[in-house]
């Protein structure tokens, strides 16, 4: 999303059984009939400032979803790039386009840094 653009789904990712899988600062692993999504902050994927202490694991049961939110600052040649990431992780048998817009997450975790 850009400042002048509308909020749009950037991408949808189906694991199709290929787990574990890293998506930014979040790793998704199969667990029983659901999944475990684990947040582990790295400056490589999350940017500055350093928040290596920021960790959280959430167990997601079938039909539910969790949300991870984080931001960061990245250096690029002679400028800064600021990135705000919201990652929704759902555990479903079939794609449900309304899951993230018509229901609330079972759990939510945020690691928002003060960016200057």
N, C-alpha and C positions, 0 to 999 in steps of 0.2 A: 504494500500500500504506500502511496505517496501522500504528501500533505494535501495535494490538490485532487487526489483521486478518492473514490469511494472505497469503503471496506469491502474487500472481496476475499473469498477463500483462495489462498495462494496455491495450495495443492492438497490432494487427498492421497494418502498412502495406505495401501493394503499390504499387510505383511505376508499374506498367503502362506502362513506357516513358517516363514523364514525369520526365526527369532533366535537369539536376541538381535536387536537392531537399535542403532544410535540415530537420534534425530536431534541435531543441535546438542544441547546439554542434557537430553533425556534419553535413557536407555529403556526399551520395552522388552520384557521377557515373558514367556508363557508361564503360567502358574495355575495348576489345576484346570478348572473350567473357565478361568479368566486370565488376567495378566498382572504383572507388577511393573509399574512405570517408576523409574528412579531418576531423580534430578541430581546431577553433579556438576557444579559450576566450573567451567574452565574459561580462561581468557581467550583461548583459540576460538571457541564457539560462542561465548557470551560477551566477550569484549571487556573493557575496563569499566569500573575499577575492579580489582581483584576481590573475589568473594569465594575463595576456595573452601571456606567453612560451610557454605550453603549447600546442604544435602537434604533430600527428602525422598522416601519411597512410599508409593501409594498402591495398595492392592485394588484392582478394578474387577468387579464381578461381571458376569454376562449381563448385557443389556444396559450397563452403566458407563459413565465416562468421567474422566478427571481433567483438570485444566492446570497447566503450568504457564507462568508468565514471568518474563525476565527482560531486562534491557541491558545495553552496553554501548560503549564508545570504541570505535575502531579507527586507527590511523591509516590514512591513505594518501600517499605522496605528500602534498602540502595542506591537507585538510583533515577534518574529522568526519566520520560517518557515524550516525546514531541509529541504533536498531532496537526496535521494540518487538519482542517475540511473544506470541500467545500460541501455545500448542495444546490442542485438545486431543486426548487419547481415549478412544472408545473401544469397548469389547463387545462386538456384535457378530451374529452369524451372517446377516445380510445388510448391505448399505442402507442406512436410514438418513435421508437428507435433512430431516427435521430434528434429529437427535440433539445437535448442538444448539439449535435456535429455539426449540420449543420446550426444552427441559433444562434444569439446572445441573451443574456437575455434582457428582457424589462427593468429591473432594476438590479443593483448590489450593495451589501453592504459588506464592509469588516471591521473587527475589529482585526487587527493584532498587537499583543503585542511584545515588544522587549524581547525575551527569552534569559536568561543567565544561 
